[in-house]
Amino acid sequence: MKLRILGRLSVTVNGVDYTPTAPKLRHLLALFMINSNEVVSVDCCIDELWPTDPPKSALSTLQTYTLQLRKILRSIPVSTTSPDATLELRTRHQGYQLVAPRESLDKELFDRLVETAREELGRDNVRRAATLFHSALRLCEEPVLADVRQGPSIAAYRLEIKETRFSVLGERIDADLRLGRHRAVIAELRQLMCAHPMDENIHAQLMVAHYRSGQRAESVMVFHRLRRTLAEDLGLEPSPQTKRLFEAILKTDELPTGEVPDSLSGLRLA
C-alpha cells in the first residue's frame, strides 16, 4: 500500500489506483490523509469543503461523502502477509478518523529519511546524509496536492510542506557543498536566488559554490546583489555572518583544496 500526500493525491495497492476521482471525495480524503490516525472534527470537515458559505445540507452531504469513501476503502483487498495494513474510516464522537499504516505514508517516509540524514551528519557521515536528503526530496513534488481543491486545512498543509521542503533543500545543498559538489549546485542555487532574492542562506551558499569553483568575481557579485536588494527593499544590510563570509572570500589568497577553511565552513546562517 502506498499513500501519497507529498505530490498528487493517490492511494495505490499492488499497482492498482483506488484514489477517488470526484473532486469533493478527493478533497475530503486528502483532509483525512494529512491527519491520518487523528480525529478530524465534523466542523473541520465542513469548513474545509465549504470554507465561505456552507449549504444547509452540509452535514448530511458530508455523511454521504464519508459513506462513499468507506465504500471505496472497503474495496481495497486485505493483504494476506500484512493484514493490519488496511485503510479504515472510523466514526468518532463529532468527527472521523482515518486509520492508516504509517509506513505506507510518503510523508512518514520523508520524515524518517530527513531524521536519519541529520543523524548521519551528526556522525560526520556526509556522503550518506546527502544521499538520504536527495531521496527525501524526490518524494516531495511541488506544488503539493495540486490536484486537490483547497480549503483552510489543505492550504495550511501545503504551506507547511513547502517550508519544510525548502529547509531540507538547504541542508541537502550544504551537504553537497561539503562533498565538493560546488559546480554541480551553482545552476540550482542561481534559480533559488532568483526565486528568493532576500534569502541570505541561499546567497551564502552560492557565494561559497562560486568561490570553491574558482569564480571569486562571481562570488563577490552575488554578495553585492544581495546587499543592493536588501537595501532597496528593506533598508537593511546583510547579516554579520554574511559579511564575514564575504570578507573571508576577499582575503583568502588560495582556493581551498580538501578541507575548507574555518572562515568558509559555516554555511547555515542564524
DRENDOTOR-765996 format. One line per field, with one value per residue (C-alpha): residue number from 1; x, y, z; residue in one letter. Coordinates in steps of 0.2 Angstrom, whole numbers. Layout:
<nodes>
voba: NUM; ...
x: X; ...
y: Y; ...
z: Z; ...
nutor: A; ...
</nodes>
This chain:
<nodes>
voba: 1; 2; 3; 4; 5; 6; 7; 8; 9; 10; 11; 12; 13; 14; 15; 16; 17; 18; 19; 20; 21; 22; 23; 24; 25; 26; 27; 28; 29; 30; 31; 32; 33; 34; 35; 36; 37; 38; 39; 40; 41; 42; 43; 44; 45; 46; 47; 48; 49; 50; 51; 52; 53; 54; 55; 56; 57; 58; 59; 60; 61; 62; 63; 64; 65; 66; 67; 68; 69; 70; 71; 72; 73; 74; 75; 76; 77; 78; 79; 80; 81; 82; 83; 84; 85; 86; 87; 88; 89; 90; 91; 92; 93; 94; 95; 96; 97; 98; 99; 100; 101; 102; 103; 104; 105; 106; 107; 108; 109; 110; 111; 112; 113; 114; 115; 116; 117; 118; 119; 120; 121; 122; 123; 124; 125; 126; 127; 128; 129; 130; 131; 132; 133; 134; 135; 136; 137; 138; 139; 140; 141; 142; 143; 144; 145; 146; 147; 148; 149; 150; 151; 152; 153; 154; 155; 156; 157; 158; 159; 160; 161; 162; 163; 164; 165; 166; 167; 168; 169; 170; 171; 172; 173; 174; 175; 176; 177; 178; 179; 180; 181; 182; 183; 184; 185; 186; 187; 188; 189; 190; 191; 192; 193; 194; 195; 196; 197; 198; 199; 200; 201; 202; 203; 204; 205; 206; 207; 208; 209; 210; 211; 212; 213; 214; 215; 216; 217; 218; 219; 220; 221; 222; 223; 224; 225; 226; 227; 228; 229; 230; 231; 232; 233; 234; 235; 236; 237; 238; 239; 240; 241; 242; 243; 244; 245; 246; 247; 248; 249; 250; 251; 252; 253; 254; 255; 256; 257; 258; 259; 260; 261; 262; 263; 264; 265; 266; 267; 268; 269; 270
x: 0; 6; -2; 4; 1; 18; 13; -3; -15; -15; -20; -12; -11; -1; -1; -20; -26; -40; -40; -57; -60; -74; -67; -76; -71; -53; -54; -61; -49; -34; -40; -41; -24; -15; -22; -20; -24; -30; -48; -55; -70; -86; -84; -66; -73; -87; -75; -63; -76; -86; -75; -85; -104; -108; -125; -139; -137; -118; -119; -130; -119; -103; -111; -114; -97; -90; -101; -94; -76; -79; -86; -70; -59; -68; -65; -46; -41; -33; -15; -13; 5; 1; -17; -15; -10; -28; -37; -52; -63; -70; -83; -78; -88; -91; -78; -69; -53; -44; -34; -19; -2; 11; 24; 13; 13; 26; 26; 31; 45; 50; 52; 62; 74; 77; 79; 91; 101; 103; 109; 122; 128; 130; 141; 150; 144; 141; 140; 127; 117; 117; 111; 96; 92; 91; 80; 68; 67; 62; 47; 41; 34; 29; 16; 9; -8; -10; -24; -35; -46; -40; -49; -40; -33; -26; -19; -10; -3; 3; 12; 20; 27; 33; 43; 49; 55; 64; 73; 78; 84; 96; 103; 105; 114; 125; 130; 133; 145; 154; 157; 165; 150; 152; 150; 135; 124; 128; 114; 101; 107; 105; 87; 84; 92; 80; 65; 71; 80; 82; 86; 104; 107; 105; 116; 129; 129; 130; 145; 154; 150; 157; 172; 176; 174; 187; 175; 179; 172; 155; 155; 158; 144; 132; 136; 134; 117; 111; 117; 108; 92; 91; 95; 82; 68; 70; 83; 94; 112; 117; 119; 136; 138; 136; 148; 161; 159; 162; 177; 184; 182; 191; 205; 209; 223; 221; 206; 204; 208; 202; 196; 188; 195; 185; 180; 171; 163; 148; 135; 119; 115; 107
y: 0; 17; 33; 49; 66; 75; 76; 71; 63; 44; 28; 13; -6; -18; -5; -3; 15; 17; 36; 43; 54; 65; 82; 83; 65; 68; 84; 75; 60; 72; 80; 64; 58; 73; 70; 51; 42; 58; 63; 76; 85; 87; 106; 105; 94; 107; 122; 113; 108; 124; 137; 153; 148; 130; 124; 120; 102; 102; 89; 77; 79; 76; 60; 55; 58; 48; 33; 34; 35; 20; 10; 14; 9; -7; -12; -12; -30; -35; -41; -59; -55; -39; -40; -24; -14; -8; 9; 11; 27; 26; 37; 46; 57; 73; 68; 55; 45; 38; 23; 20; 11; 25; 15; 17; 36; 45; 59; 47; 40; 58; 62; 46; 50; 68; 62; 49; 61; 73; 59; 54; 72; 72; 57; 66; 54; 67; 57; 46; 61; 69; 53; 52; 71; 68; 53; 63; 77; 66; 61; 79; 87; 105; 110; 98; 91; 102; 90; 93; 108; 120; 124; 131; 114; 109; 127; 126; 109; 115; 130; 119; 106; 120; 127; 110; 106; 122; 120; 102; 108; 120; 106; 95; 109; 111; 93; 93; 108; 99; 84; 96; 96; 115; 117; 104; 116; 133; 132; 126; 140; 153; 148; 148; 165; 172; 165; 170; 187; 191; 174; 176; 157; 154; 169; 162; 145; 152; 163; 148; 137; 150; 153; 135; 133; 146; 160; 173; 188; 179; 176; 194; 199; 188; 197; 214; 209; 204; 220; 230; 220; 221; 240; 244; 233; 233; 246; 233; 227; 209; 200; 199; 181; 185; 200; 189; 176; 190; 197; 179; 177; 193; 190; 171; 171; 152; 142; 128; 110; 96; 103; 120; 135; 138; 155; 147; 132; 140; 139; 139; 157; 161
z: 0; -5; 2; -7; 0; -4; -23; -32; -20; -23; -14; -23; -18; -29; -43; -43; -40; -28; -27; -30; -45; -39; -33; -16; -12; -16; -6; 9; 8; 7; 23; 32; 25; 30; 48; 47; 63; 71; 73; 61; 68; 58; 59; 52; 38; 34; 35; 23; 10; 11; 18; 14; 13; 18; 12; 25; 19; 23; 37; 28; 12; 22; 29; 11; 6; 21; 16; -2; 4; 15; 0; -9; 5; 8; -10; -6; -4; 13; 11; 17; 23; 32; 37; 48; 33; 29; 27; 38; 40; 58; 65; 81; 93; 82; 69; 59; 60; 45; 52; 41; 42; 45; 35; 19; 20; 10; 22; 36; 25; 21; 39; 43; 29; 35; 53; 48; 37; 51; 62; 49; 48; 67; 65; 50; 38; 25; 9; 17; 24; 6; -2; 11; 9; -10; -8; 4; -8; -23; -13; -11; -28; -29; -28; -15; -18; -33; -39; -24; -20; -7; 10; 25; 31; 14; 12; 29; 25; 8; 16; 30; 17; 6; 20; 26; 9; 7; 24; 19; 2; 11; 21; 6; -3; 12; 12; -7; -4; 10; -3; -15; -27; -30; -48; -48; -37; -45; -58; -44; -32; -46; -48; -30; -28; -41; -33; -15; -18; 0; 7; 14; 16; -2; -7; 5; -2; -20; -14; -7; -23; -35; -24; -22; -41; -44; -48; -35; -45; -47; -28; -25; -37; -28; -11; -19; -27; -10; -2; -15; -14; 5; 5; -8; -2; 17; 21; 29; 27; 26; 42; 51; 46; 28; 29; 37; 23; 10; 19; 20; 2; -2; 10; 6; -7; -12; -16; -3; -8; 3; 19; 19; 29; 45; 39; 24; 33; 42; 28; 39; 44; 60
nutor: M; K; L; R; I; L; G; R; L; S; V; T; V; N; G; V; D; Y; T; P; T; A; P; K; L; R; H; L; L; A; L; F; M; I; N; S; N; E; V; V; S; V; D; C; C; I; D; E; L; W; P; T; D; P; P; K; S; A; L; S; T; L; Q; T; Y; T; L; Q; L; R; K; I; L; R; S; I; P; V; S; T; T; S; P; D; A; T; L; E; L; R; T; R; H; Q; G; Y; Q; L; V; A; P; R; E; S; L; D; K; E; L; F; D; R; L; V; E; T; A; R; E; E; L; G; R; D; N; V; R; R; A; A; T; L; F; H; S; A; L; R; L; C; E; E; P; V; L; A; D; V; R; Q; G; P; S; I; A; A; Y; R; L; E; I; K; E; T; R; F; S; V; L; G; E; R; I; D; A; D; L; R; L; G; R; H; R; A; V; I; A; E; L; R; Q; L; M; C; A; H; P; M; D; E; N; I; H; A; Q; L; M; V; A; H; Y; R; S; G; Q; R; A; E; S; V; M; V; F; H; R; L; R; R; T; L; A; E; D; L; G; L; E; P; S; P; Q; T; K; R; L; F; E; A; I; L; K; T; D; E; L; P; T; G; E; V; P; D; S; L; S; G; L; R; L; A
</nodes>
